Amino acid sequence: MRAGVVQMTSGDDLAANLAAAEALLDTAVSRGAEFVALPENFAYLRREGEPIACTERLDGEVVSTLRRWSRERRIWLVGGSFPEAIDADSRVHNTCVVCSPSGEVVAIYRKIHLFDVDLRSRGGDVYRESSLVAPGSEPAVFDTPYGRVGLSICYDLRFPELYRELAARGASHLVVPSAFTRETGKDHWEVLLRARAIENQAFVLAPAQCGRHAGGRTTHGRSLLIDPWGIVLAQAADEPCVIVADCPAERLLQVRSALPALEHRRF
């Protein structure tokens, strides 16, 4: 599989974000990517503390656009995440939708772990994702010709038990669309991603938001593609861009046969 990871600096203009995502998607496809992942909140990244004005259902513009993009380009497309409206609830789900090369929705994942932290002591802000977002409850994996893929979103990265469950369900590739804060990202982003790759002996695709967004919000960026040994195959610079790398099945088999840690689990 040739994988493409898209890094963006999204804001609160839906049309502008979709245009930027499509242009970067075309760059990934032009470089041979057949499986492409977009970052968290790729279509709409609100100003921190403000209400979510751009909520949609699974039949709305964002998912319809993702389906069209995947169908027209004949690629597997992980649609980062978007704010999914919930019946009879003022909150939303932070939802990732995956589309097949035929444009069909093949997986839906709703972010389980919500980012409620106070980073003022480290020069950051206060984040209360749970005030506007309802947590999901189910892990999600889906099948591709390249192997099973497990889904997660951003703050999920800090909870290794989720990834072990994805591995137990057969995932050989893990996708982590994110909007990591600059304060946490500089120290933890790469370390955590490489740990998830090593302990689950899986390829990790981590598309991220980067730079300064509307309202002064900042994200770390440095999107990554990592192999099952924990080796970084590609890393993004500090600007919107695309990184591409091959994820050969032989490499996965080589790592898992040489060091069969997943077979040695006791718990």
N, C-alpha and C positions, 0 to 999 in steps of 0.2 A: 504494500500500500504506500502510495506517495501521499503524505498528509500535508495539509496547509493550515496554518494558524494565523488568524487575522487579529491585528492589534489596532485599536481605535481610540479616538478622543471624542466620545459621544457627548451630546448636550441635550437640551430640552426642546429641540426642533426635530420632530419625527421625520419630515421629508428630507431634511439635510442629512440626518443620520442614515436613512435608507440609501440615499444616493452615495454617500461615502462608503457604506458597507458593500454595495454592489460593485463599485469601482475596485475595491480591494479584493473582492471575491474574484473578479475577472483577472486580476493580477495573479492570484493563486492558481487559477485554472490555466492561465497562459504558461505557468511554470510546471504544469503537469500534475497538479494536485487533483486527486479523485475523491478525497475525503477532506472536507474543509470545516473548521470550527470558528465561530464568531464569539466575541466576548460577552460577558454578563451585561445586561442592559444596553445591548448594542443599538437598539432602536430608540431608546429614550432613557437618559440618565438625568434624574431630577436634581435640583439644587437641594442639598441636605437641609432637612427641617421643613421643607415645603410639601404639600400634598401631592399625590401622584395624579396628574391630570390626564395622562394618556393610558387608560386601562382598556383592555380588549378581551374578547373571548377567543376561543380556539378557531372560530370562523371569521375572525377580524382581519384587518389589513396586514398586520405583521405576519401572521401565519400564512395567509394567502400569498404574500410576497415571497416568503421562504419556500413555499411549495413551487411557485413559479420559477424561482431562481434555480432550484435543484433540478427541476424537470428540463428547463431550457439548456442547462449545462451538463446534464447527465452525471451529477455528482451526489455523493452522500453529504448532507449539510446539517451540522449541529448549530441550531439557531440561538446560541448564547443563552439569553433569557429576556423575558419581557413581562410586564405587569398584567397578569391574567385576572380578570374580574371574577368575583365569587358571588353567587346568588345569595341574597339576604345577608350580606356581610359588607361592611364599609372597607374592610381590608382586601388585599389582593394576594394572589400567589406569585412568587418569583419563579417563573416557569420556563423550562427549556424544552423545545420541540425539535425533534429530529426528522428530517425528510430524506426519503430514498431517491435514487436517480429518476424514478418515475413520478416524483412529486407527491408520493403518499407519506402521510405522517406515520412513522413506525415506532416512535417512542415519545413519551411525555414524562418529564421529571419536574417535580415541584420542590424547591429548595427546603431541606429539612432543618438545618441549623441556621438560626437567625443572628445577625451581628448586632448585639447589644453591648457596647463597650464604651468606656470613657478614656480617651487617649490624651486628655489635656495635660497630664503630667509629662507626656513625651512630645508636647508641642502640637498635638493634633486636636480633634474635635470629639464631641459626644455623638455616638450613633445609637439609634433605637429603631432598628429595622422592624422589630415586633410591633411597634405602634401602628404600622401601616401594612405589614405583611403577615399573613397567616402561614404557619409552617406546613410543609408537606409531611407525609408519613411513610411513603413507600420508596425504597431504592428502585432504580430502573436500569435494565440492561437490554440490549437489542443485538440481533444477529446481522452480520455483514459477510460478504465473501472473504474478508480479511480476518475474521474472528469476531468474538463477542465484545461489545463496547459497553462500559459502565459510565453512568452520568453522575455529575456532582456540580455544585456551584459555589465558588468563592470560599466562604467561611466554613463550608463542609470540609475543607482541606485539613482543618485542625482536628478532625475526628477520625482516627485511623480505623475504628471499628466499622465505619461505613464502607471504606475501601476493601477491608477484609471480607465483608459481606458480598461486595461486587465481585471480588476474586472467587469467592466460594460459589457464586452463580456463573462462573466461567469466563469472566471478563479478562481479556488479554490486552485491552486498551482502555485507558481511563481518561476522560475528558473533564477539564476543570475550568470552564469559562468564569472569569473573575473581574472584579474591580477592586483589587487590593489597595488599601490605603498606603500612602507613601511611608508613613511612620512604621507600620508593621512590615511592609513589603521589603524594605531595604535590609532587614535582618532575617526575616522568616520565609519569604516567598520561595526562593530557590531551594533552601534547606528542606522545607516541607514537601515540595514537589518531588525532589530526588528521593526522599525517604519513602514516599508513597510508591514510587516506581520500584525501588529496591525491595521493599518488604512484600510487595505483591507481584514482583517479577513481571511487570507490565509496561508497555509503552504509555507515556503520559503526554497528553496534548493540553497545553494551558494557554488559551488565548486571553488577553487581558486588556483592560482599559489603561490608558497612560496619559500623563501630563495634567494640565490645569483645565478644569471644566467650569461650566457656568456656576456663578455663586462662589467661586474660589475653591471649590473642592479639588483635591489633587489625588491622583492614583499613581501607583508605582510602575506599572508597565512591565517591561522585560519578559514578554511572553516567551514560553519555552516549549521545546520538543525534547523528550528525554527517553532513552532506551531502557530496557528491563534491567540493565546492570547499574543504572543510575547515571549513565554518561549523557551529558547534554549534547544533543545532535544539532540544535539550532537555538539561537537566542535573539530576540528582537532588540533593536536600539530603542532610544527614548523618544519615539515619534510614531505616528500611525504608519503601519507597514505590514508586510506579509513575510512569514518565514515558512520554508518548505523543507521536508526531509523524508527520506524513505524509511519505512518501518517494516523490514523484511521478516516474514514468518520464521525463517531459519534462525534469525537472531534470538527470537523468543524461545524457540525449542532448544537452542544451544544453552541459553542461560538456565532454563528450567531443568534441563537434564544434567548439567554440570553441578548445579547446586540446588537439589530438589527440596528447598525449604518448605514449599507449600504442602508437600507430601509428609513432612515431618511434624506438622502441627499437632499439638496435644490438646488444645482447647478450642 
